Every structure is written in C-alpha cells, then in structure tokens.
Amino acid sequence: MGAREVSMSDDDTVHYEGSSGGWGSLKGITRIFGREWNKPTVMETLARQNKPGGFMCVSCAWTKPADYHTFEFCENGAKATLWELTTRRCTPDFFASHTVSELQTWKDYDLEQQGRLTHPMRYDRNSDHYVACTWEEAFAAIAAELRALDPTSVVFYASGRASLETAYCYALFARLYGSNNLPDSSNMCHETTSVGLKKVIGASVGTCVYDDFSKCDAIFFFGQNTGSNSPRFLHPLQDAVKRGCKIVTFNPVREKGLESFINPQNPLEMLTGRETQISDQYLQVRAGGDIAALMGLCKHVLAKDDEARAQGRSVLDRDFIQQHTYGFEAFEKAARETPWSAIVEESGLTQQALEQAAQIYVEAERVIGIYGMGLTQQVNGADNIGMLVNLLLLKGNIGRDGTGISPVRGHSNVQGQRTVGISEKPELVPLDKLAAMYGFDPPRKKGVNTVEACEGIQDGSIRAFIGLGGNFVRAIPERDAMETAWKRMRLTVQIATKLNRSHLINGEVAYLLPCLGRTERDKQQSGPQTVTMEDSLSCIHGSIGKREPASEHLLSELAIVAGLAKATLPPNQNVHWDDWTGDYGKVRDLIEETYPDQFHAFNKRMFTPGGFYRGNSARERIWKTESGKAEFTVPTSLSAAGFADRAGRYRLITLRSNDQFNTTIYGYEDRLRGVSGTRDVLLISPDEMRSAGLEEGQIVALVSDADDGVHRRVDGLKVLPFDLPAGCVAGYYPELNPLIPLSHHDKLSKTPASKAVPVRIIT
C-alpha cells in the first residue's frame, strides 16, 4: 500500500484515497502470499476458480456468471485459495512443541499461519498437548462418547463451506442419531433473512437472478460492504452504472467498494487509473437507523403518489398491491403518521437527503434492493428486512425482470446447506420423506440455533459439540463467558483444514480432524469426486479439486462424516455410508429424491455454465405466506438498535477488514479503510473524539452498556479518527465480540446483533 494512498481527509479522518480493485487488489494479494506464487500450480488453480469444470471459491457466496471473466476471482477469493494452497504444514511435531494453554495466548493470525493440519489429533488433558491418533481410533472414541449421551444434548454445527453432499449426509447423521440440533453459520449472519423474508414473501432467500442486474434502473444498497466481502459483485455493479443505472447506498461506514472501482481486468482502467463512481448517493445512516431511513423513503413515495393521483396518474403499482399484497392500509397509515422529525432523529439523515434518494426510486421503473449483515445483525433486524420489502412492494418491484430483493450471503455454501437439511427447525425439512427413504422415525422436536446452543452450553444442557468447519468459539457473542462454559462439555470435535482458536478451547474429550480443501483432489473408490454448492442467487455449481492433498492422512469432509456416522449408528439396510463415500453422485441422487422440485436431473446439470437455478416461488409471485400474499408490515419500533440513547452510550459497529474473511485473518492491513499494522482499534468521528476528550492514538477500553448488569470489557484499543455518524463507533470482529451480550439478538430469528451494540468508552 503506497503512502500516497492513505492520508487524513479534510475532516482529519483516516481514509484510503484509492479505489477498490485496481493495483491495490493485486498488491494486497502479493503482499500476503508473495512466497506462494512461484509454485507452478498456483496460476492454473486460480484460472479454474469459479468456472464450469473448475472449483468454486471457498470465500464468498456471490454467484458465478455463465459469461465468466478470464480471471473469475477477486482479491479475497485469491487470498482464500492461496491460504488453502499454502506450503506450510501444522504437523504433530508442532503440537508436541506447544501446549494448548500456550497456544491459547497466540493471535488468530499466528495460529493460522502454521499452515494446513496434517494428522487426526486427540487432546491429551494430562500433558495439555494434542497427540496424533489414527482415524479408526478417533471414530471409535467419538462414537463411544456419542452413544453414551442424550442425542438432544449434542450439537451438530456446520460452517458455510461444506458441500451440499456433505451437508446432506451430516444432517442425515444427526437425525438418525436423534437430534435436530443443526445450527449453522447462517444463525450468526443471515438467519434474519431466512426467517424475516419467509414471513413477508414466503421465500427464505433472495428473488434476484444474475440477469436482473443488467435490466434494473436503480439499486438500493443497505449495510453491505461489497469491496471487502464480495468484490466480484463489483463487475455487474460497474456495468450497471455504465448503462445508466443509479445506485443509492445506505451504510454508516463509507466503504470504498460502493464509492469507486477500478476493474483489475480492464487494461485501460489499470493504466490510466480511470475510476467508475459506483454510488450516485451515499447516505451514512446511523447504526440502527435503517428502519427510520426506509420509512422516510416510503413516506416520500406516498407523497409523490398523492401528487400524481391529483393529476390522474399513479406512482404506486396499485394493481400489484391489490392483487398480490396484504396489509397495505395499515402500513400506509403508519408511514403517513410517522413524523419527519422522528425519522431524521433516528436515521441521522436529513429529510432532504432521504427525499432525494426516494425520488430516484420514484422515477425508476425497475429496482433491486440489496442488503447485508448491516440489516440482519440488529435487534430489530427482521423489521429492517420487512421495511425494505415494503419499499419494493410499493411499486411492484418483486417478481419482474430487473427487480427483486437480494441479500448478499457470506460463506460459500451457507445458503445451500439450509436447502439440503441443515436446520434446527423440523418444519423446514421433509421429515416424512426422510422417514420413508431411510426407514426410521426422525426426531420432531425443535433443535437449537446458535444462541440457544450457547445458552445450553452455559447451563449444562448441551454436553457435546461437533463442528463441521468454522471457528465457532471465536465467532459467537459473549466470548469470554462462553470459553469458560465450553470447557465443561464432555465432548468437542472439530473438522478443519487449519488451526484456529476453537480448536484450543476443549471439552473433557476433544478431537481435531483434518480434512481436504476444496482445491484438492478428492479421489474415492469410483475415482475423482465432484462436490456442489449453492450461491447467493440460488444457483447450483459443481466443483472439482485437482491439487495434491496437503497430507496423505487427510480425509474428505464427507468421508469424515460418514466415518463418524458408521461408527456411531446401528446398521440400517437403507443407509449405505461406504457406497456414498465411494461415489458422491449417489448422494446427489439422494438429494434429488428428497428435493425433486429443486434438484431434478442433479448429476446431469451440475456443470451448467452459471449454475442451474433451483427456483424461487416469490420470483414467480407465488406467495407462500400466512395470508397467501406478499405482506406489508408495520415495524415494532422506528429503531433497529433495540435500546434508547443516553449520555455516554455509543452504538458499536463490528467490521471485517480487507485482510479478512469471517474469522480468518490474512494480515494486518485494512487497505480500503486506511488502517495499518493492527486490529486493536476504535474508529470514531473527529467530532465525537473532541466531545469525549480523546486524542488520536490514545489507548482506551470499551465496556458493555447493556442493561443486564454483566461486566464486559475489551482493553488496548487505539483511537483513530474515522468518518462515522454521530453516536457511532466501530472496531473489528471478532476482537470485539466479548462486548456483545448473548441476549442482544434479532427478536424473530435470534441472529446475534453485532451492529448497534451499546458500549461506553473508558480512558
């Protein structure tokens, strides 16, 4: 990162002067993984990324277009691939040299820099070391523990990277065992989508397809950082802007990816530095102020419709509203009666700015609503989503080409896992079909989600945790208290590719099971295997790894799940773990039989360019809601924060850096925000600094200001001036997770509310 690119702005805030993309992206990749580039397989692997017949990125879930680019990967996608292809190895010798207690003091970055795990490991409590074991020993010991436990006391957690085939078998294993405790990483990010969208449009995922982005006239963005979290999305956004589409962004933080972009695959842009300005308007809504901002937009649309009707016209799509929606009158009344003064106070935006943004919506024929965790991770997150749907319904902007609502999901297959049965909610799974196929009585009792799993670990009702990937202990709220409770569990099992903190906080019996990565060759009895995943636009893609595995001792995720299941469960003439492990195509046949409407001809279609679309009822204007129509909703509060402001209380926003994906830390540069060399920072506006008597570089602490009497504190944070709305501060996830109360979650879905967390600054 050149010194010229980072400076203090006119208001003395740290910021980055360059665009997203461009040379900065290339520098960001080579700075971290420069020593890995000289391997002859690297460029060949990257050239296959996100293409038919290639492998699907283990990073974000953004869609893979049929008309793909020469290089269909982004900065973070390349980092994720090189992270997996590292030449570093974390062997039994490493664990022999370091106690687990010592490793608990290491930084996340330093743990993952040890490289790929190579052997199955057992935690020896007497010596406080991990020691190597055989797969047979691990499976037998884990199975013995599981058979001794009540199935309802065992959690089967899945991160977002496991394939559809593995996820299907994992869910089947849990239910054959007798448990619906199947939370996944969606519980921590987009469960608000799964619950909130389903409530109002009858579909639990977004309604857009890729072509919609080439047909829309306007895009309204809420709480999504495209530049760091899904940079390949910048290509269709840039194309949309160039053809005249207007983009309006609502985000407390000014994110470079939604301000300007230089396409790294465009030689002219790279050589001339020619930028594309992405957002026509960028409104820095206050954290928790999205409901108010959306209410302001809707209020202006209704006012403009009044003017139009006086002239014999209409802004609203009244035919659509009458035929396809329910609850319009109640919402219209609430919007008209909400005073602008309340909207302005809670949103932190002026009436003029909101009316200007709303006018773009009024004048657009086809509008798409985009959102990320800035909407979902709030106490009233479901109301956020309901309000965005309200805005779209006013003009019939769901169920037409070039329109729709499109949540940008995080991890690669987090949406797909829900599709094939990873769910704690029995009503979302075809249990009767599973019963007929496999000859058993599936459990019908609701399982636990992430928050409920944490509560169960604290109160002792959860006795075992199996983690299919991820870094659960590091990702959850209330981390300090949770780590103490975690050690009281009887059994913890972690399936992983690299070492992370969750592998160091162990139950009485603990195993660390290393698996193949997605880039690696997965050869089973029938030959090289393909796995599949679903992107955030509901398209299914095949993926084939070709690289030599990091160790001869690795098993595939599916083989590990099957090995655990076979060792744990009694024989069943309808269940064939060995056959399914030997040929993943047979698992895809089972998925097709279980979900025929979505996966017909699964094996034949999995390499369809751009993926095959599994369908979406709401896109077809078939509303599987309680009313049978798309539902307008009235929010329970004008604030999504879930608490009242008071003197000295700030709304904390947790962020991911440019050198990060989820809990994986690639480095200590947040290039797109101008932060370098540390992650222990408190970002705050210059005005708020002056009011609080703070100086740049001062070291402070944050403490929780939740009204529950629990002391939560994070020390050692460096104050940096940053462009943020009044009353808001920001810092990095997962470092600031200890400040988030477990009870601070979306009311409808229990998604932890990592945005607008009540805190105080301690000097």
BAFIMI-493849 format. One record per residue (C-alpha): residue in one letter; x negated, y, z. Coordinates in steps of 0.5 Angstrom, whole numbers, plus 500, padded with zeros to 3 digits. Example, Ala and Ser with C-alpha at 12.3 -4.5 7.8 and 13.67 -1.06 7.14 Angstrom:
<nodes>
A475491516/S473498514/
</nodes>
This chain:
<nodes>
M500500500/G497506498/A496512503/R500517498/E506512498/V507513506/S508520509/M512525513/S518528510/D521535510/D524533517/D518530519/T520522519/V516517517/H518514510/Y516511503/E515515497/G515510492/S521506489/S523499491/G520494486/G514496481/W507496483/G509496491/S512489490/L506486487/K501489492/G506486497/I505479495/T498479493/R496482500/I499477504/F498471499/G492473495/R488467497/E493462495/W494465487/N487461485/K491455485/P493452478/T500450480/V502457483/M504461477/E507454474/T511454480/L513461480/A515460473/R520455474/Q523459480/N531460479/K531457472/P535451470/G531444471/G527448476/F527449483/M532454487/C528459491/V529458499/S529465500/C536469499/A543466496/W543471490/T546468484/K541465479/P544468472/A544464466/D541469462/Y535469466/H528473466/T521471464/F520471472/E526470476/F524471482/C523477487/E518480492/N521476498/G522470493/A515469491/K513470499/A517465501/T515460495/L507461497/W509461504/E511454503/L505452498/T500454503/T494450503/R494451511/R496445515/C498444522/T496437524/P496433530/D489436532/F492443532/F497440537/A491437541/S487443542/H493447544/T498446550/V505448548/S505453554/E499457551/L503457544/Q509460547/T505466548/W503467541/K506471536/D511469531/Y507470525/D501467528/L505460529/E507460522/Q500462520/Q498455522/G501452516/R505446514/L507441519/T504434517/H506429522/P512427526/M510429533/R513428540/Y513432546/D509429552/R511433558/N506430563/S500433558/D504439555/H502437548/Y505435542/V502428540/A503424534/C508418533/T511414528/W517415524/E520409527/E518411534/A522418533/F528415530/A529409535/A527414541/I532419539/A537414537/A537411544/E538418547/L544420543/R547413544/A547415552/L550422551/D557424550/P558426543/T561432545/S555435549/V551434542/V550440537/F548439530/Y545445528/A544447520/S540453518/G541455511/R536452507/A538445507/S541442500/L548440499/E547433499/T543433506/A548438509/Y554433507/C550427510/Y549431516/A556433517/L558426516/F553423521/A555428526/R563426525/L561418525/Y557420532/G564423534/S562430534/N565437531/N559441534/L557443527/P555451528/D550453522/S546460521/S553463518/N555463525/M550468526/C551473520/H557472515/E562468520/T566474520/T566473512/S569466513/V574468518/G576475516/L576474509/K580468509/K585472514/V586477509/I585474502/G586466503/A579465501/S573465505/V568467500/G567473495/T571473489/C566476484/V562472479/Y556475475/D559478469/D563482473/F557487475/S557488467/K564490467/C565495473/D566502473/A564503481/I560499486/F561501494/F556498498/F556497505/G551495510/Q547491505/N539492504/T538490497/G531492497/S528487502/N534482503/S536480495/P531484491/R533480484/F540484485/L537490483/H537488476/P544488475/L545494479/Q540497475/D543495468/A550497471/V547504473/K544505466/R551504463/G554509467/C557505473/K557509479/I554506486/V556509493/T552507499/F554507506/N549505511/P546508517/V539507514/R536510507/E534503504/K529504498/G533499494/L539503494/E536509492/S531508487/F528502483/I522500478/N523494475/P517490475/Q518486469/N519492465/P512494462/L514502460/E517503467/M511500470/L506504466/T510511467/G513510474/R520511471/E525510476/T532508476/Q536512481/I541507484/S546511488/D550516486/Q552518493/Y548515499/L552516506/Q549515512/V555512516/R554512524/A553505526/G560502528/G563508524/D565504518/I572503519/A573510520/A569511514/L573507510/M579510513/G577516510/L576513503/C583510504/K586517506/H584521500/V586516495/L593516498/A593524498/K591523491/D596518489/D601524492/E599529487/A599524482/R606522483/A608529483/Q606529476/G609523474/R603518475/S600514480/V593513483/L595506486/D597500483/R604499485/D606493481/F600490484/I602492491/Q609490491/Q607483487/H601481491/T600484498/Y603484504/G603490510/F602496506/E607500509/A604499516/F597500513/E599507509/K603509516/A596508520/A592512514/R596518514/E597519521/T589518523/P587525523/W581527519/S577530526/A577523529/I575520522/V569525522/E567524529/E567516529/S563516522/G558521523/L560524516/T563530513/Q570530510/Q568533504/A562527503/L568522504/E573525499/Q567526494/A566518495/A573517495/Q574521488/I569516485/Y574510487/V580514485/E577515478/A574508477/E578503473/R574497476/V571497483/I567492486/G566492494/I559489496/Y557488504/G552485508/M551484515/G552491517/L559490517/T559483519/Q555483525/Q559488529/V564487535/N570489530/G567486524/A573483522/D576489522/N571492517/I572487512/G579488513/M578495511/L574494505/V579489503/N585495504/L581500500/L580495494/L588493494/L590500493/K588499486/G589492485/N581491485/I581484486/G583478481/R581482475/D575482471/G570487473/T573488480/G572484487/I569483494/S562480494/P559479501/V551478499/R550472503/G543471506/H539464506/S539460500/N545455501/V548457507/Q555458504/G554451500/Q553448507/R560450509/T563448502/V561441504/G563440511/I558444516/S564447520/E566446527/K573447525/P576441523/E582444520/L577446514/V574439513/P578434509/L578429515/D583425513/K580424506/L573422510/A577417514/A579413508/M573413505/Y569411511/G573407515/F573411521/D577416526/P574423525/P574427531/R579432531/K577436537/K574443535/G567444536/V562449538/N560455534/T553458535/V556463541/E559457544/A553453543/C549458547/E555458553/G555451553/I547450554/Q547455559/D553452563/G550445562/S556442558/I551442552/R546436553/A542436546/F541440540/I539437533/G536443529/L536442521/G531447520/G531454522/N529458528/F535458533/V532460539/R529466536/A535468532/I540468538/P542473542/E540473550/R534470548/D530470555/A536467559/M537462553/E530460553/T531458561/A537454560/W534451554/K529447558/R535444562/M537440556/R536433555/L534432548/T532437543/V530435536/Q527440530/I527438523/A522443520/T516445515/K512450519/L511451527/N516456530/R518459537/S524454537/H519448537/L516450543/I522451548/N524444549/G528439553/E526434557/V525429551/A523433545/Y521431537/L518435532/L520432525/P516435519/C520435512/L519436505/G519443502/R524445496/T518446491/E515439493/R516432489/D522428493/K520421490/Q525416492/Q527409490/S530411484/G525416482/P524423483/Q530427486/T534433485/V538437490/T543442489/M545449493/E551454492/D549461491/S553467494/L557468488/S560460489/C556457483/I552450484/H545449482/G540443481/S533444484/I527439482/G521440486/K514438483/R509440487/E505434491/P507434498/A503437504/S502431507/E503423506/H507423512/L513428510/L520425509/S525429505/E531432510/L536427507/A531421509/I530424516/V538425517/A539418514/G534415519/L537418525/A544416523/K542409521/A538408528/T544411532/L550409529/P553402529/P554398522/N559401517/Q561397511/N563403508/V556407510/H550406506/W544410508/D539407505/D543407498/W544414499/T537416501/G534412495/D539416490/Y541423491/G546422485/K550417489/V551423495/R553427489/D559422487/L561422495/I561430495/E565430488/E570424491/T571428497/Y572435494/P574433487/D577440485/Q571444486/F565438484/H568435478/A563432474/F558434479/N552430477/K553432469/R554439471/M549441476/F544444471/T549448467/P545455466/G547460471/G550454475/F557451475/Y563455478/R567452483/G572456483/N576461488/S583462489/A583469491/R580471484/E586468481/R591472485/I593466489/W593468496/K592462501/T594467507/E600466512/S604471508/G602468501/K600474499/A593479500/E594482507/F593490508/T591490516/V591496521/P584496525/T585495532/S580501533/L577506529/S570504531/A567497530/A562498535/G566496541/F564501546/A565508548/D559513547/R557516553/A551521555/G544517554/R547511551/Y545509544/R547505538/L542500537/I541497529/T537491529/L533491522/R529486518/S522488515/N520488508/D515483510/Q520478513/F526473511/N530472517/T526470523/T520468518/I514474519/Y510474513/G506480515/Y506487519/E508492513/D515494512/R513498506/L520500504/R520504511/G513506511/V512502518/S505499518/G501495523/T506493528/R513491529/D514493536/V517500534/L523504536/L526508530/I529515532/S531521529/P527527530/D533531533/E534525538/M527525539/R527532541/S533531545/A530525549/G524529550/L520524546/E514524542/E511520536/G507514538/Q510514545/I511507548/V518506551/A522501553/L529499551/V534497556/S541494555/D547499557/A552493556/D558494562/D556487565/G551488570/V546484567/H539487566/R536486559/R529490557/V524490552/D518494553/G512496549/L516500543/K512505539/V517511538/L517513530/P521519527/F526516522/D532518518/L538516522/P544518524/A546522531/G546517537/C543511533/V536508534/A533502530/G528496531/Y526490529/Y530483529/P528478532/E524482537/L530486540/N534480540/P534480548/L538486548/I544483545/P549480550/L552474548/S558477549/H557482544/H560479538/D566480533/K572478536/L575474531/S569470529/K564470535/T559473530/P553476534/A554483534/S547485532/K549492530/A551498534/V548494541/P549499547/V542501549/R538506553/I531509553/I526508559/T520512559/
</nodes>
